Amino acid sequence: MKSLLISGAAALIAVACSASAAETTAAKNPISVHVLNLQTGIPTPGVSVELDQNLNGNWVKLATGVTDANGRISALYPAGKPAQQGTYKVVFKTGDYYDSVKQKTFFPEIPVIFTLDNSSQHYHIPLLLSPYGYSTYRGN
């Protein structure tokens, strides 16, 4: 059973790391996210996501979005705004998603705080999600 879960997670990570030509074009936007469901092994559409920036100790909402049919938001950073170095937070509204599919979850939301330290790079934040656990990392 454990090897099945590990191989399933490895397959989801491989899917998360692959990028299409369309995503490469969208990479001009510095921040993207991808939600993959560890329970079903498929992308998770319909997850609301919020992007906040820490300014002088206060979180300021910059943008919101909802994952598409492929579980992605390819351009989460506000369009037309140059990327700024700093501390950011992506908040995945997982409780709302699980409510919509009539399933319980332990995590009503999952905040991922990260440092954008090079405004010329792309920051991709995948979330591997199940009702009672999650994993995230810096993708590409």
ABEGO torsion letter per residue (X at the ends): XAAAAAAAAAAAAAAAABBBAAAAAAAABABBBBBBBAAAGBBBBGBBBBBBBBBGGBBBBABBBBBBAAGBBABABBBGBBBBBEBBBBBBBAAAAAAAAGBBBABABBBBBBBBABAABBBBBBBBBBAABBBBBBBX
